[in-house]
Amino acid sequence: RRGIYEEVLVGALTGPRVNNSGTPLKVIRSLLAQADLGRLRAAGDPLPPSESFTLFRGVSGASDARRVSGPSWTASIACAAWFAMRAGLKDPAIYRARLRREEVLFYTNERDEQEFCAFARNPRRVAADLSVLASSWEAKC
């Protein structure tokens, strides 16, 4: 009723102190599905100029904790490596996906993370030295 749902949702998904791993993915999908797409995109930052984006997602852990299909993606492979390594869980990895502009639900660039909210189909694991990439991101911060 107050017209702030989308703005609050963007903040909730991009601004938690730790992460959203405690929220079931089906709940996140449901919250996003209830949003007005135009207002959701307007609540974030303008998308970079491109018709498609190569994006990365850092994950670690096993089973549900891994969340390869989660909605937070970045244009920076070093940032993805940092997220994969930061919790100290087993099997850290980076996944890559190519998404079209219209598949992106919203974009923010807080903390220079270039975060794209989208649900990628068929992400592929990237072979990379995560510790080197993560260190380069940490040095940048």
Salt bridges, closest charged atoms under 4 A:
GLU6 OE1 - ARG39 NE 3.82
ASP91 OD2 - ARG66 NH2 3.32
ASP91 OD1 - ARG125 NH2 2.88
GLU102 OE2 - ARG100 NE 2.76
GLU103 OE1 - ARG100 NH1 3.77
GLU103 OE2 - ARG121 NH1 2.96
GLU110 OE1 - ARG111 NH1 3.64
ASP112 OD2 - LYS140 NZ 2.74
GLU113 OE2 - ARG111 NE 3.14
